[in-house]
Structures are given as C-alpha cells and as structure tokens.
Amino acid sequence: MDILAELQSGNLLLIGLACCALAVIGTVLLFGLQLITGLVSALGALVDVIVGIVGGGPTAWCGCLLAVVGCGVCAGGAVFMANLLAACGTPEATNFCTLFGR
C-alpha cells in the first residue's frame, strides 16, 4: 500500500515525463545511429572501389582510364573551339571562323 501512496503523491507524473523523455531521446539516438551507419557504409563503398581499381593491376582498369582521358580530350577540344569561335567577327578572327561561315 505504500507504493500506491507514493504514486498518488506526484511521482506518477514524474514517471510519465521520464518515459516520454526516454522515448524522444531514444528516437533521436536511433535516427542518429542510422545516419552514421549510412555515412560509414558509403565511405566504405568508396574505399572499396578505390582499392579495387588500384589493386586490380593495369589490365583491370586501363580501359576505364582510357575512357576518362578520352572524355577529357573531348571536353578540352570543345572549350578550345568555343574560344576560337568567340573571336569571330573581331580583328583577331582566324581562318577557323570561315569554316563555320562567320
């Protein structure tokens, strides 16, 4: 009967508030752990890809490197031609402009 008397004296409200706080803090902690786990997993996957490329030897990633270099050359050529075409119609115009009728 002493337990019922203590619960009626206001401790019940305190226990209820503690349970609510525990639920909120627990939810925040579980969400935070899920977020941290996802970030660590993504970082691990990135490291795995890098190690696979480096550890695979030259024959495993030579084609990929050639494709990246080829894309870089194409992008550089596009920027170079854009800069040449920007000079068309000015005193610094080159013969390249005549190919495009400018």
LUMZARO-730037 format. One record per residue: x, y, z of N, C-alpha, C in turn; residue in one letter. Coordinates in steps of 0.05 Angstrom, whole numbers, plus 32768, in hexadecimal, padded with zeros to 4 digits. Example, Ala and Ser with C-alpha at 12.3 -4.5 7.8 and 13.67 -1.06 7.14 Angstrom:
<n_x 8108 | n_y 7F8E | n_z 809C | ca_x 80F6 | ca_y 7FA6 | ca_z 809C | c_x 8108 | c_y 7FBE | c_z 809C | code A>
<n_x 8101 | n_y 7FD3 | n_z 808E | ca_x 8111 | ca_y 7FEB | ca_z 808F | c_x 8102 | c_y 8001 | c_z 809D | code S>
END
This chain:
<n_x 8010 | n_y 7FE8 | n_z 8000 | ca_x 8000 | ca_y 8000 | ca_z 8000 | c_x 8011 | c_y 8019 | c_z 8000 | code M>
<n_x 802A | n_y 8017 | n_z 8009 | ca_x 803C | ca_y 802E | ca_z 8009 | c_x 8042 | c_y 8037 | c_z 7FEC | code D>
<n_x 8043 | n_y 8023 | n_z 7FDA | ca_x 8049 | ca_y 802A | ca_z 7FBE | c_x 8033 | c_y 803B | c_z 7FB2 | code I>
<n_x 801A | n_y 8034 | n_z 7FB8 | ca_x 8003 | ca_y 8043 | ca_z 7FAD | c_x 8002 | c_y 805F | c_z 7FB9 | code L>
<n_x 800A | n_y 8062 | n_z 7FD2 | ca_x 800A | ca_y 807C | ca_z 7FDE | c_x 8020 | c_y 808E | c_z 7FD1 | code A>
<n_x 8037 | n_y 8082 | n_z 7FCB | ca_x 804D | ca_y 8091 | ca_z 7FBE | c_x 8045 | c_y 8099 | c_z 7FA2 | code E>
<n_x 8037 | n_y 8087 | n_z 7F93 | ca_x 802F | ca_y 808D | ca_z 7F78 | c_x 801B | c_y 80A4 | c_z 7F77 | code L>
<n_x 800A | n_y 80A5 | n_z 7F8B | ca_x 7FF6 | ca_y 80BA | ca_z 7F8B | c_x 8001 | c_y 80D5 | c_z 7F94 | code Q>
<n_x 8019 | n_y 80D6 | n_z 7F9E | ca_x 8024 | ca_y 80EF | ca_z 7FA8 | c_x 8032 | c_y 80FF | c_z 7F93 | code S>
<n_x 8031 | n_y 80F8 | n_z 7F79 | ca_x 803D | ca_y 8108 | ca_z 7F64 | c_x 8053 | c_y 80F9 | c_z 7F55 | code G>
<n_x 805B | n_y 80E2 | n_z 7F60 | ca_x 8070 | ca_y 80D3 | ca_z 7F53 | c_x 8067 | c_y 80C7 | c_z 7F38 | code N>
<n_x 804D | n_y 80C3 | n_z 7F36 | ca_x 8042 | ca_y 80B8 | ca_z 7F1E | c_x 8046 | c_y 80CB | c_z 7F06 | code L>
<n_x 8043 | n_y 80E5 | n_z 7F0B | ca_x 8048 | ca_y 80F9 | ca_z 7EF7 | c_x 8066 | c_y 80F9 | c_z 7EEF | code L>
<n_x 8077 | n_y 80F7 | n_z 7F03 | ca_x 8094 | ca_y 80F6 | ca_z 7EFD | c_x 809C | c_y 80DD | c_z 7EED | code L>
<n_x 8090 | n_y 80C7 | n_z 7EF3 | ca_x 8096 | ca_y 80AE | ca_z 7EE5 | c_x 808C | c_y 80B1 | c_z 7EC8 | code I>
<n_x 8075 | n_y 80BD | n_z 7EC4 | ca_x 806A | ca_y 80C1 | ca_z 7EA9 | c_x 807C | c_y 80D3 | c_z 7E99 | code G>
<n_x 8085 | n_y 80E9 | n_z 7EA5 | ca_x 8097 | ca_y 80FB | ca_z 7E97 | c_x 80B2 | c_y 80EE | c_z 7E90 | code L>
<n_x 80BC | n_y 80DD | n_z 7EA2 | ca_x 80D5 | ca_y 80CF | ca_z 7E9C | c_x 80D1 | c_y 80BB | c_z 7E85 | code A>
<n_x 80BA | n_y 80AE | n_z 7E84 | ca_x 80B5 | ca_y 809B | ca_z 7E6E | c_x 80B3 | c_y 80AA | c_z 7E53 | code C>
<n_x 80A6 | n_y 80C1 | n_z 7E53 | ca_x 80A4 | ca_y 80D1 | ca_z 7E3B | c_x 80C0 | c_y 80DB | c_z 7E32 | code C>
<n_x 80D0 | n_y 80E5 | n_z 7E45 | ca_x 80EB | ca_y 80EE | ca_z 7E3E | c_x 80FC | c_y 80D7 | c_z 7E33 | code A>
<n_x 80F9 | n_y 80C0 | n_z 7E3F | ca_x 8108 | ca_y 80A9 | ca_z 7E36 | c_x 8100 | c_y 80A1 | c_z 7E1A | code L>
<n_x 80E6 | n_y 80A4 | n_z 7E14 | ca_x 80DD | ca_y 809D | ca_z 7DF9 | c_x 80E8 | c_y 80B1 | c_z 7DE4 | code A>
<n_x 80E8 | n_y 80CA | n_z 7DEB | ca_x 80F2 | ca_y 80DF | ca_z 7DD8 | c_x 8110 | c_y 80DC | c_z 7DD5 | code V>
<n_x 811F | n_y 80D8 | n_z 7DEA | ca_x 813C | ca_y 80D6 | ca_z 7DE9 | c_x 8143 | c_y 80BC | c_z 7DDA | code I>
<n_x 8134 | n_y 80A6 | n_z 7DDF | ca_x 8139 | ca_y 808D | ca_z 7DD1 | c_x 8135 | c_y 808F | c_z 7DB3 | code G>
<n_x 8120 | n_y 809D | n_z 7DAC | ca_x 811A | ca_y 80A1 | ca_z 7D8F | c_x 8130 | c_y 80B1 | c_z 7D82 | code T>
<n_x 813A | n_y 80C7 | n_z 7D8F | ca_x 814F | ca_y 80D7 | ca_z 7D84 | c_x 8169 | c_y 80C7 | c_z 7D82 | code V>
<n_x 816F | n_y 80B7 | n_z 7D96 | ca_x 8187 | ca_y 80A7 | ca_z 7D95 | c_x 8186 | c_y 8091 | c_z 7D7F | code L>
<n_x 816F | n_y 8084 | n_z 7D7C | ca_x 816D | ca_y 8070 | ca_z 7D67 | c_x 816F | c_y 807C | c_z 7D4B | code L>
<n_x 8163 | n_y 8094 | n_z 7D47 | ca_x 8166 | ca_y 80A1 | ca_z 7D2D | c_x 8183 | c_y 80A9 | c_z 7D28 | code F>
<n_x 8190 | n_y 80B4 | n_z 7D3D | ca_x 81AC | ca_y 80BB | ca_z 7D3A | c_x 81BE | c_y 80A4 | c_z 7D34 | code G>
<n_x 81B9 | n_y 808D | n_z 7D41 | ca_x 81C9 | ca_y 8075 | ca_z 7D3B | c_x 81C5 | c_y 806B | c_z 7D1F | code L>
<n_x 81AC | n_y 806D | n_z 7D16 | ca_x 81A6 | ca_y 8065 | ca_z 7CFA | c_x 81B4 | c_y 8077 | c_z 7CE6 | code Q>
<n_x 81B5 | n_y 8091 | n_z 7CEC | ca_x 81C2 | ca_y 80A4 | ca_z 7CDA | c_x 81E0 | c_y 809F | c_z 7CDA | code L>
<n_x 81EC | n_y 809B | n_z 7CF1 | ca_x 8209 | ca_y 8096 | ca_z 7CF3 | c_x 8210 | c_y 807C | c_z 7CE5 | code I>
<n_x 81FF | n_y 8067 | n_z 7CE8 | ca_x 8204 | ca_y 804E | ca_z 7CDB | c_x 8203 | c_y 8051 | c_z 7CBC | code T>
<n_x 81F0 | n_y 8060 | n_z 7CB2 | ca_x 81EF | ca_y 8065 | ca_z 7C95 | c_x 8207 | c_y 8073 | c_z 7C8B | code G>
<n_x 8211 | n_y 8087 | n_z 7C99 | ca_x 8228 | ca_y 8096 | ca_z 7C90 | c_x 8241 | c_y 8084 | c_z 7C91 | code L>
<n_x 8244 | n_y 8074 | n_z 7CA5 | ca_x 825B | ca_y 8062 | ca_z 7CA7 | c_x 825A | c_y 804E | c_z 7C91 | code V>
<n_x 8242 | n_y 8044 | n_z 7C8B | ca_x 823F | ca_y 8030 | ca_z 7C75 | c_x 8246 | c_y 803D | c_z 7C5A | code S>
<n_x 823E | n_y 8055 | n_z 7C55 | ca_x 8245 | ca_y 8063 | ca_z 7C3C | c_x 8263 | c_y 8067 | c_z 7C3A | code A>
<n_x 826F | n_y 806F | n_z 7C50 | ca_x 828C | ca_y 8073 | ca_z 7C50 | c_x 829A | c_y 8059 | c_z 7C4B | code L>
<n_x 8291 | n_y 8043 | n_z 7C57 | ca_x 829D | ca_y 8029 | ca_z 7C52 | c_x 829A | c_y 8020 | c_z 7C35 | code G>
<n_x 8283 | n_y 8026 | n_z 7C29 | ca_x 8280 | ca_y 801E | ca_z 7C0D | c_x 8293 | c_y 802E | c_z 7BFB | code A>
<n_x 8297 | n_y 8048 | n_z 7C01 | ca_x 82AA | ca_y 8058 | ca_z 7BF2 | c_x 82C6 | c_y 804D | c_z 7BF4 | code L>
<n_x 82CE | n_y 8046 | n_z 7C0D | ca_x 82E9 | ca_y 803B | ca_z 7C11 | c_x 82EB | c_y 8021 | c_z 7C03 | code V>
<n_x 82D6 | n_y 8010 | n_z 7C02 | ca_x 82D7 | ca_y 7FF7 | ca_z 7BF5 | c_x 82DB | c_y 7FFA | c_z 7BD6 | code D>
<n_x 82CE | n_y 800E | n_z 7BCB | ca_x 82D1 | ca_y 8014 | ca_z 7BAE | c_x 82EE | c_y 801C | c_z 7BA8 | code V>
<n_x 82F8 | n_y 802E | n_z 7BB9 | ca_x 8314 | ca_y 8038 | ca_z 7BB4 | c_x 8328 | c_y 8021 | c_z 7BB7 | code I>
<n_x 8325 | n_y 8011 | n_z 7BCC | ca_x 8337 | ca_y 7FFA | ca_z 7BD0 | c_x 8334 | c_y 7FE6 | c_z 7BB9 | code V>
<n_x 831C | n_y 7FE2 | n_z 7BAF | ca_x 8318 | ca_y 7FD0 | ca_z 7B98 | c_x 8326 | c_y 7FDA | c_z 7B7F | code G>
<n_x 8325 | n_y 7FF4 | n_z 7B7B | ca_x 8333 | ca_y 7FFF | ca_z 7B63 | c_x 8351 | c_y 7FFD | c_z 7B66 | code I>
<n_x 835B | n_y 8005 | n_z 7B7D | ca_x 8378 | ca_y 8005 | ca_z 7B82 | c_x 8383 | c_y 7FE9 | c_z 7B83 | code V>
<n_x 8375 | n_y 7FD7 | n_z 7B91 | ca_x 837F | ca_y 7FBC | ca_z 7B95 | c_x 837A | c_y 7FAA | c_z 7B7E | code G>
<n_x 836A | n_y 7FB2 | n_z 7B6A | ca_x 8364 | ca_y 7FA1 | ca_z 7B54 | c_x 8379 | c_y 7F9E | c_z 7B3F | code G>
<n_x 838E | n_y 7FAE | n_z 7B40 | ca_x 83A3 | ca_y 7FAC | ca_z 7B2C | c_x 839C | c_y 7FBD | c_z 7B14 | code G>
<n_x 83AF | n_y 7FC0 | n_z 7B02 | ca_x 83AB | ca_y 7FD2 | ca_z 7AEB | c_x 8396 | c_y 7FC8 | c_z 7AD7 | code P>
<n_x 8393 | n_y 7FAE | n_z 7AD5 | ca_x 8380 | ca_y 7FA4 | ca_z 7AC1 | c_x 8363 | c_y 7FA7 | c_z 7ACA | code T>
<n_x 835E | n_y 7FA9 | n_z 7AE4 | ca_x 8343 | ca_y 7FAB | ca_z 7AEE | c_x 8336 | c_y 7FC6 | c_z 7AEA | code A>
<n_x 8346 | n_y 7FDB | n_z 7AEB | ca_x 833B | ca_y 7FF6 | ca_z 7AE9 | c_x 8347 | c_y 8007 | c_z 7AD3 | code W>
<n_x 8356 | n_y 7FFB | n_z 7AC1 | ca_x 8362 | ca_y 800A | ca_z 7AAB | c_x 834C | c_y 8016 | c_z 7A99 | code C>
<n_x 8338 | n_y 8006 | n_z 7A93 | ca_x 8322 | ca_y 8010 | ca_z 7A81 | c_x 8313 | c_y 8027 | c_z 7A8E | code G>
<n_x 830F | n_y 8026 | n_z 7AA8 | ca_x 8301 | ca_y 803B | ca_z 7AB6 | c_x 8311 | c_y 8055 | c_z 7AB5 | code C>
<n_x 832B | n_y 8052 | n_z 7ABA | ca_x 833D | ca_y 8069 | ca_z 7AB9 | c_x 833E | c_y 8075 | c_z 7A9D | code L>
<n_x 833E | n_y 8064 | n_z 7A88 | ca_x 833E | ca_y 806E | ca_z 7A6D | c_x 8324 | c_y 807D | c_z 7A67 | code L>
<n_x 830E | n_y 8073 | n_z 7A71 | ca_x 82F4 | ca_y 8081 | ca_z 7A6D | c_x 82F3 | c_y 809C | c_z 7A7A | code A>
<n_x 82FE | n_y 809E | n_z 7A92 | ca_x 82FF | ca_y 80B7 | ca_z 7AA1 | c_x 8310 | c_y 80CB | c_z 7A92 | code V>
<n_x 8328 | n_y 80C2 | n_z 7A89 | ca_x 8339 | ca_y 80D4 | ca_z 7A7A | c_x 832C | c_y 80DD | c_z 7A5F | code V>
<n_x 831E | n_y 80CA | n_z 7A52 | ca_x 8310 | ca_y 80D1 | ca_z 7A39 | c_x 82FA | c_y 80E6 | c_z 7A3E | code G>
<n_x 82EC | n_y 80E4 | n_z 7A54 | ca_x 82D7 | ca_y 80F8 | ca_z 7A5B | c_x 82E4 | c_y 8113 | c_z 7A61 | code C>
<n_x 82FB | n_y 8112 | n_z 7A6E | ca_x 8309 | ca_y 812B | ca_z 7A74 | c_x 8313 | c_y 8139 | c_z 7A5A | code G>
<n_x 831D | n_y 8129 | n_z 7A47 | ca_x 8326 | ca_y 8134 | ca_z 7A2E | c_x 830F | c_y 8140 | c_z 7A1E | code V>
<n_x 82F8 | n_y 8133 | n_z 7A1E | ca_x 82E0 | ca_y 813D | ca_z 7A10 | c_x 82D7 | c_y 8157 | c_z 7A1D | code C>
<n_x 82D6 | n_y 8158 | n_z 7A38 | ca_x 82CE | ca_y 8170 | ca_z 7A46 | c_x 82E1 | c_y 8187 | c_z 7A41 | code A>
<n_x 82FB | n_y 8181 | n_z 7A41 | ca_x 830F | ca_y 8196 | ca_z 7A3B | c_x 830D | c_y 81A0 | c_z 7A1F | code G>
<n_x 8308 | n_y 818E | n_z 7A0C | ca_x 8304 | ca_y 8197 | ca_z 79F0 | c_x 82EC | c_y 81A9 | c_z 79ED | code G>
<n_x 82D6 | n_y 81A2 | n_z 79FB | ca_x 82BE | ca_y 81B3 | ca_z 79F9 | c_x 82C3 | c_y 81CE | c_z 7A05 | code A>
<n_x 82D1 | n_y 81D0 | n_z 7A1B | ca_x 82D8 | ca_y 81EA | ca_z 7A26 | c_x 82EA | c_y 81FA | c_z 7A14 | code V>
<n_x 82FD | n_y 81ED | n_z 7A07 | ca_x 8310 | ca_y 81FA | ca_z 79F5 | c_x 8301 | c_y 8205 | c_z 79DD | code F>
<n_x 82EE | n_y 81F5 | n_z 79D1 | ca_x 82DF | ca_y 81FF | ca_z 79BA | c_x 82CC | c_y 8216 | c_z 79C2 | code M>
<n_x 82C1 | n_y 8214 | n_z 79DA | ca_x 82AF | ca_y 822A | ca_z 79E3 | c_x 82BF | c_y 8244 | c_z 79E6 | code A>
<n_x 82D8 | n_y 8242 | n_z 79EF | ca_x 82E8 | ca_y 825A | ca_z 79F2 | c_x 82F0 | c_y 8265 | c_z 79D6 | code N>
<n_x 82F5 | n_y 8253 | n_z 79C3 | ca_x 82FB | ca_y 825C | ca_z 79A8 | c_x 82E3 | c_y 826A | c_z 799B | code L>
<n_x 82CC | n_y 825E | n_z 799E | ca_x 82B4 | ca_y 826A | ca_z 7992 | c_x 82AB | c_y 8284 | c_z 799F | code L>
<n_x 82B4 | n_y 8288 | n_z 79B8 | ca_x 82AD | ca_y 82A1 | ca_z 79C6 | c_x 82BC | c_y 82B9 | c_z 79B9 | code A>
<n_x 82D3 | n_y 82B3 | n_z 79AC | ca_x 82E2 | ca_y 82C8 | ca_z 799F | c_x 82D8 | c_y 82D0 | c_z 7984 | code A>
<n_x 82C5 | n_y 82C1 | n_z 7979 | ca_x 82BA | ca_y 82C7 | ca_z 795E | c_x 82AC | c_y 82E2 | c_z 795E | code C>
<n_x 82B0 | n_y 82F1 | n_z 7949 | ca_x 82A3 | ca_y 830B | ca_z 7947 | c_x 82B4 | c_y 8321 | c_z 7954 | code G>
<n_x 82CB | n_y 831A | n_z 795D | ca_x 82DD | ca_y 832E | ca_z 796A | c_x 82F6 | c_y 8330 | c_z 7959 | code T>
<n_x 8307 | n_y 8344 | n_z 795E | ca_x 8320 | ca_y 8345 | ca_z 794E | c_x 8332 | c_y 832D | c_z 7953 | code P>
<n_x 832F | n_y 831E | n_z 7969 | ca_x 833F | ca_y 8307 | ca_z 796E | c_x 8334 | c_y 82ED | c_z 7962 | code E>
<n_x 8321 | n_y 82EF | n_z 794F | ca_x 8314 | ca_y 82D8 | ca_z 7943 | c_x 8329 | c_y 82C7 | c_z 7935 | code A>
<n_x 8325 | n_y 82AD | n_z 7936 | ca_x 8338 | ca_y 829A | ca_z 7929 | c_x 832A | c_y 828E | c_z 7911 | code T>
<n_x 8339 | n_y 827E | n_z 7902 | ca_x 832D | ca_y 8270 | ca_z 78EB | c_x 8319 | c_y 825A | c_z 78F4 | code N>
<n_x 831A | n_y 8253 | n_z 790D | ca_x 8308 | ca_y 823F | ca_z 7918 | c_x 82EB | c_y 8249 | c_z 7916 | code F>
<n_x 82E7 | n_y 8264 | n_z 7918 | ca_x 82CC | ca_y 826F | ca_z 7916 | c_x 82C0 | c_y 826B | c_z 78FB | code C>
<n_x 82D0 | n_y 826A | n_z 78E6 | ca_x 82C4 | ca_y 8267 | ca_z 78CB | c_x 82B8 | c_y 824B | c_z 78C8 | code T>
<n_x 82C2 | n_y 8237 | n_z 78D7 | ca_x 82B6 | ca_y 821C | ca_z 78D5 | c_x 8299 | c_y 821D | c_z 78DE | code L>
<n_x 8291 | n_y 822E | n_z 78F0 | ca_x 8276 | ca_y 8230 | ca_z 78FA | c_x 8267 | c_y 8247 | c_z 78EE | code F>
<n_x 8273 | n_y 8255 | n_z 78DB | ca_x 8265 | ca_y 826B | ca_z 78CD | c_x 8262 | c_y 8284 | c_z 78DE | code G>
<n_x 8275 | n_y 8289 | n_z 78EF | ca_x 8273 | ca_y 82A1 | ca_z 7900 | c_x 8287 | c_y 82B6 | c_z 78F8 | code R>
END
